[in-house]
């Protein structure tokens, strides 16, 4: 039996990814010039397929980065003159605030208890703040930020840029692009691809802000200045030699997801999340870290165990099934289980059966 990876990233390859990688090797895609027409066609296919899959408006630009981590820095450099506002409800949500502090911005940070999300009333964005940052799916704690709350924030603070970390949520979560200005993700989670590629999606409000800052003499980066990235992307080019293999494979996997249908993918995610939730709720030695079901992630389940988590991890590994440990300070006491499009219903059912029968 081949190993199954329910780790929250890197995770199992999307079931068609291996064939696409083989095709890239056989056809010379990995040897092509990033200034040639073949690469332009690959970039265009990737951008077009992602726009169709996630219903991204034409007013947004699909840019290539090395990772989502890079997007944190690019967003702060290009879109913030002095002040930023951050909703930090977990280890990943808090990192962009750390980046902003390192870039010597005045940061305003709403620290929320791990596993929870704030109410609209708790979010008080100061006038000076130019941007609001949100983690759509906190894969360290399993908390999912409500889409309705993002819409309410947009209506309450229409002049602020809305920056969303979508790493372990896209393309599963149906984001309303009218409520945001920029969103980004890495491919090693819900898209099920090898790590080493990030996608940064930005609208013209972000580009105009970067242009304005640059005109004022504000340093907006070196080789990755947003206006130049967008200018290159209009020609399906990048400023540097990119991860061509990753872009090609993402284009193909996004096409495969389109063929299957995003609604079908989301229905499967709902089913798999439901049976896993029931198994945890009925297990005498497990409980969800996120207590409120309406803000519990469907794609990364974070589960507290009454026994040493390494026992279950080892037990499953002996059966060629891999799950994640807790993140950061929760490493010894939590397990994390990914529920991405690459995980079939049958695979999740098998995992659930094993968890249900297990006693520490």
C-alpha positions as CSV (number, residue, x, y, z in Angstrom):
1,X,0.0,0.0,0.0
2,X,1.5,3.4,-0.9
3,X,1.8,5.9,1.9
4,X,-1.1,8.3,2.3
5,X,-0.4,11.9,3.5
6,X,-3.0,13.8,5.4
7,X,-0.3,16.2,6.6
8,X,-1.4,19.9,6.3
9,X,1.4,20.9,4.0
10,X,3.3,19.6,2.2
11,X,0.6,17.1,1.7
12,X,-0.2,14.3,-0.7
13,X,0.2,15.2,-4.4
14,X,-3.0,15.8,-6.3
15,X,-3.7,12.5,-8.0
16,X,-2.9,13.8,-11.5
17,X,0.2,15.8,-10.5
18,X,2.7,13.0,-11.0
19,X,1.6,12.5,-14.6
20,X,1.9,16.2,-15.3
21,X,5.4,16.3,-13.8
22,X,6.4,13.4,-16.0
23,X,5.0,15.2,-19.0
24,X,7.0,18.3,-18.2
25,X,10.2,16.2,-18.0
26,X,9.5,14.3,-21.2
27,X,8.5,17.3,-23.3
28,X,11.3,19.7,-22.2
29,X,9.1,22.1,-20.2
30,X,11.8,22.2,-17.5
31,X,14.4,23.2,-20.0
32,X,12.4,26.0,-21.7
33,X,13.5,29.7,-21.4
34,X,11.4,31.9,-19.2
35,X,11.6,34.5,-21.9
36,X,10.3,32.3,-24.6
37,X,6.8,31.8,-26.0
38,X,6.4,28.4,-24.4
39,X,6.7,29.8,-20.9
40,X,4.3,32.7,-21.8
41,X,1.8,30.1,-22.8
42,X,2.3,28.1,-19.5
43,X,1.9,31.3,-17.4
44,X,-1.2,32.3,-19.3
45,X,-2.8,28.9,-18.9
46,X,-2.0,29.0,-15.2
47,X,-3.5,32.4,-14.7
48,X,-6.5,31.7,-16.9
49,X,-7.3,28.4,-15.1
50,X,-6.9,29.9,-11.7
51,X,-9.2,32.8,-12.6
52,X,-11.9,30.4,-13.9
53,X,-11.5,28.1,-10.9
54,X,-11.8,30.7,-8.2
55,X,-13.9,33.3,-10.2
56,X,-11.2,35.9,-10.0
57,X,-12.3,39.2,-11.7
58,X,-10.2,40.5,-14.6
59,X,-9.3,43.5,-12.4
60,X,-7.0,41.2,-10.4
61,X,-3.5,40.2,-11.5
62,X,-2.1,36.7,-10.9
63,X,1.6,37.0,-9.9
64,X,4.3,34.4,-9.3
65,X,6.3,34.3,-6.0
66,X,8.5,31.8,-4.4
67,X,6.1,31.2,-1.5
68,X,3.3,32.7,0.5
69,X,5.9,33.9,2.9
70,X,7.3,36.1,0.3
71,X,3.9,37.7,-0.2
72,X,3.9,38.9,3.4
73,X,6.9,41.0,2.7
74,X,5.8,42.2,-0.7
75,X,2.4,43.3,0.5
76,X,3.8,45.3,3.4
77,X,6.5,46.9,1.3
78,X,4.2,47.8,-1.6
79,X,1.0,48.7,0.1
80,X,1.9,50.3,3.5
81,X,3.5,53.7,4.0
82,X,3.4,53.7,7.8
83,X,0.6,51.9,9.6
84,X,-0.9,48.4,9.3
85,X,-3.6,46.5,11.2
86,X,-3.4,42.8,11.8
87,X,-6.0,40.3,13.1
88,X,-3.8,37.6,14.8
89,X,-5.7,34.6,15.9
90,X,-2.9,32.0,15.5
91,X,0.8,31.5,14.6
92,X,0.3,32.0,10.8
93,X,-2.0,35.0,11.2
94,X,0.5,36.7,13.4
95,X,3.5,36.4,11.1
96,X,2.6,39.2,8.7
97,X,2.5,41.5,11.7
98,X,6.0,40.4,12.6
99,X,7.1,41.1,9.0
100,X,5.5,44.6,9.2
101,X,7.3,45.3,12.5
102,X,10.6,44.2,11.0
103,X,10.0,46.5,8.1
104,X,9.6,49.3,10.7
105,X,5.9,49.9,10.1
106,X,3.6,51.0,13.0
107,X,1.7,47.9,13.6
108,X,-1.7,47.7,15.3
109,X,-2.4,44.1,16.3
110,X,-5.6,42.5,17.5
111,X,-4.4,39.5,19.4
112,X,-7.2,36.9,19.5
113,X,-7.2,33.7,21.6
114,X,-6.0,30.7,19.6
115,X,-8.8,28.8,18.1
116,X,-11.2,31.7,17.9
117,X,-12.1,34.6,15.6
118,X,-13.1,38.1,16.7
119,X,-16.5,39.7,16.4
120,X,-17.0,42.8,14.2
121,X,-17.3,44.8,17.4
122,X,-13.9,43.7,18.6
123,X,-12.2,44.8,15.4
124,X,-11.4,48.5,15.8
125,X,-9.1,49.6,12.9
126,X,-7.4,53.0,13.6
127,X,-7.7,55.8,11.0
128,X,-4.0,55.7,10.4
129,X,-4.0,52.0,9.3
130,X,-3.7,51.5,5.6
131,X,-4.3,47.8,5.4
132,X,-6.1,45.0,7.3
133,X,-4.6,41.5,7.3
134,X,-6.5,38.3,7.9
135,X,-5.7,34.6,7.8
136,X,-8.6,32.9,6.0
137,X,-7.7,29.5,7.4
138,X,-5.4,29.4,10.4
139,X,-3.8,26.0,9.8
140,X,-2.0,26.2,13.1
141,X,-5.2,26.2,15.2
142,X,-7.9,25.1,12.8
143,X,-9.9,28.4,12.9
144,X,-11.6,29.6,9.8
145,X,-12.3,33.3,9.4
146,X,-16.0,33.8,8.3
147,X,-16.5,35.2,4.8
148,X,-19.4,37.3,6.0
149,X,-17.1,39.0,8.5
150,X,-14.7,39.9,5.8
151,X,-17.6,41.4,3.8
152,X,-18.7,43.4,6.9
153,X,-15.2,44.7,7.4
154,X,-15.0,45.8,3.8
155,X,-18.3,47.7,4.2
156,X,-17.2,49.2,7.5
157,X,-13.7,50.2,6.3
158,X,-14.0,50.7,2.5
159,X,-10.8,52.8,2.3
160,X,-8.5,50.2,3.9
161,X,-6.8,47.6,1.7
162,X,-7.9,44.0,2.6
163,X,-5.1,41.4,2.5
164,X,-6.0,37.8,2.9
165,X,-3.8,34.8,3.6
166,X,-5.5,32.0,1.7
167,X,-2.8,29.3,2.0
168,X,-4.8,26.3,3.2
169,X,-8.2,27.5,2.1
170,X,-7.9,28.1,-1.7
171,X,-9.5,26.9,-3.9
172,X,-12.0,25.3,-1.5
173,X,-13.3,28.4,0.2
174,X,-15.4,30.6,-2.2
175,X,-13.9,34.0,-1.7
176,X,-15.8,37.1,-2.8
177,X,-13.2,39.1,-4.6
178,X,-15.4,42.2,-4.3
179,X,-14.6,42.2,-0.5
180,X,-10.8,42.0,-0.8
181,X,-7.8,43.6,-2.5
182,X,-5.1,40.9,-2.4
183,X,-4.9,37.2,-1.5
184,X,-2.1,34.7,-1.7
185,X,-1.4,31.0,-1.4
186,X,1.3,28.4,-1.6
187,X,0.7,25.3,-3.7
188,X,1.8,22.6,-1.3
189,X,-1.5,22.6,0.7
190,X,-4.9,22.5,-1.0
191,X,-3.6,22.4,-4.5
192,X,-1.5,19.3,-3.6
193,X,1.8,20.2,-5.4
194,X,5.4,20.1,-4.4
195,X,6.5,23.2,-2.4
196,X,8.4,26.0,-3.9
197,X,5.7,28.2,-5.6
198,X,3.5,30.9,-4.4
199,X,0.6,32.8,-6.1
200,X,0.0,36.4,-5.2
201,X,-3.3,37.8,-6.5
202,X,-3.7,41.6,-6.4
203,X,-6.1,44.2,-7.7
204,X,-5.4,47.7,-9.2
205,X,-5.9,49.4,-5.8
206,X,-2.8,47.7,-4.5
207,X,-0.9,48.6,-7.7
208,X,-1.9,52.2,-7.5
209,X,-0.9,52.3,-3.8
210,X,2.6,51.0,-4.7
211,X,3.0,53.5,-7.5
212,X,2.0,56.3,-5.2
213,X,4.5,55.2,-2.5
214,X,7.3,54.9,-5.0
215,X,6.5,58.4,-6.4
216,X,6.9,59.7,-2.8
217,X,10.3,58.0,-2.5
218,X,9.2,55.2,-0.3
219,X,11.2,52.0,-0.7
220,X,8.8,49.4,-2.1
221,X,11.3,46.6,-2.6
222,X,14.2,45.7,-4.9
223,X,13.7,43.2,-7.6
224,X,10.0,42.5,-6.7
225,X,8.4,45.9,-6.9
226,X,4.6,45.4,-7.5
227,X,4.2,47.7,-10.5
228,X,7.1,46.0,-12.3
229,X,5.7,42.5,-11.4
230,X,2.3,43.5,-12.8
231,X,3.9,45.0,-16.0
232,X,5.7,41.8,-16.6
233,X,2.7,39.6,-15.8
234,X,0.7,41.5,-18.5
235,X,3.1,39.8,-21.0
236,X,3.0,36.5,-19.0
237,X,6.5,37.1,-17.9
238,X,8.3,37.2,-14.5
239,X,11.1,39.5,-13.3
240,X,13.4,36.5,-12.5
241,X,13.7,32.9,-13.6
242,X,10.7,31.2,-11.9
243,X,9.7,27.7,-10.9
244,X,8.6,26.7,-14.4
245,X,7.8,23.1,-13.4
246,X,5.6,24.3,-10.6
247,X,3.7,26.8,-12.8
248,X,3.2,24.2,-15.5
249,X,1.9,21.6,-13.0
250,X,-0.3,24.1,-11.2
251,X,-1.8,25.1,-14.6
252,X,-2.6,21.4,-15.3
253,X,-4.0,20.6,-11.9
254,X,-6.2,23.7,-12.0
255,X,-7.5,22.5,-15.3
256,X,-8.2,19.1,-13.8
257,X,-10.1,20.7,-11.0
258,X,-12.1,22.7,-13.5
259,X,-13.0,19.5,-15.3
260,X,-14.1,17.9,-12.1
261,X,-16.0,21.0,-11.1
262,X,-15.3,23.2,-8.1
263,X,-18.8,22.6,-6.7
264,X,-18.1,18.8,-6.7
265,X,-14.8,19.4,-5.0
266,X,-16.4,21.5,-2.3
267,X,-19.2,19.0,-1.8
268,X,-16.6,16.3,-1.2
269,X,-14.7,18.5,1.2
270,X,-18.0,19.0,3.2
271,X,-18.6,15.3,3.3
272,X,-15.1,14.4,4.5
273,X,-15.1,17.2,7.1
274,X,-18.4,16.0,8.4
275,X,-17.4,12.4,8.9
276,X,-14.1,13.4,10.6
277,X,-16.0,15.9,12.8
278,X,-18.4,13.2,13.9
279,X,-15.5,10.7,14.6
280,X,-13.8,13.3,16.8
281,X,-17.0,14.3,18.7
282,X,-17.8,10.7,19.5
283,X,-14.3,9.7,20.5
284,X,-13.9,9.6,24.3
285,X,-10.2,10.7,24.1
286,X,-10.4,13.5,21.5
287,X,-11.9,16.9,21.1
288,X,-11.8,19.7,18.5
289,X,-9.5,22.6,19.5
290,X,-11.9,25.0,17.8
291,X,-15.1,24.7,19.9
292,X,-17.4,26.7,17.7
293,X,-18.4,24.6,14.7
294,X,-19.2,27.6,12.5
295,X,-15.6,28.8,12.6
296,X,-14.0,25.4,12.4
297,X,-11.8,24.8,9.3
298,X,-13.0,22.2,6.9
299,X,-9.6,21.8,5.3
300,X,-7.3,21.5,8.4
301,X,-8.8,19.8,11.5
302,X,-6.9,20.5,14.7
303,X,-7.7,17.9,17.4
304,X,-6.6,17.7,21.0
305,X,-5.9,14.2,22.3
306,X,-6.1,13.0,25.9
307,X,-3.2,10.7,25.2
308,X,0.3,11.3,23.9
309,X,-0.2,12.3,20.2
310,X,2.9,10.4,19.0
311,X,1.1,7.1,19.9
312,X,-1.6,7.7,17.3
313,X,0.8,9.2,14.8
314,X,3.1,6.1,15.1
315,X,0.1,3.7,14.9
316,X,-1.2,5.3,11.7
317,X,2.3,5.5,10.2
318,X,2.7,1.8,10.6
319,X,-0.4,1.6,8.4
320,X,1.3,3.9,5.9
321,X,-0.9,6.9,6.8
322,X,0.7,10.2,7.8
323,X,-1.0,13.0,9.8
324,X,0.5,16.2,11.3
325,X,1.6,17.0,14.8
326,X,0.4,20.1,16.6
327,X,2.0,23.4,15.4
328,X,4.4,25.3,17.5
329,X,3.7,25.2,21.2
330,X,0.9,22.7,20.5
331,X,3.2,20.2,18.9
332,X,2.9,17.5,21.7
333,X,-0.8,17.8,22.4
334,X,-2.5,18.3,19.1
335,X,-2.8,16.3,15.8
336,X,-3.6,18.0,12.5
337,X,-5.4,16.3,9.7
338,X,-5.7,17.8,6.2
339,X,-8.8,17.5,4.1
340,X,-7.8,18.8,0.7
341,X,-9.1,18.1,-2.8
342,X,-6.4,15.4,-3.3
343,X,-7.8,13.3,-0.5
344,X,-10.5,11.0,-1.7
345,X,-13.7,10.2,0.2
346,X,-12.5,6.6,0.4
347,X,-9.2,7.6,1.9
348,X,-10.9,9.8,4.5
349,X,-13.3,7.1,5.4
350,X,-10.5,4.7,6.0
351,X,-8.7,7.2,8.2
352,X,-11.9,7.9,10.1
353,X,-12.4,4.2,10.8
354,X,-8.9,3.8,12.1
355,X,-9.3,6.9,14.4
356,X,-12.7,5.8,15.6
357,X,-11.3,2.4,16.7
358,X,-8.1,3.7,18.3
359,X,-7.7,4.1,22.0
360,X,-4.6,5.6,23.5
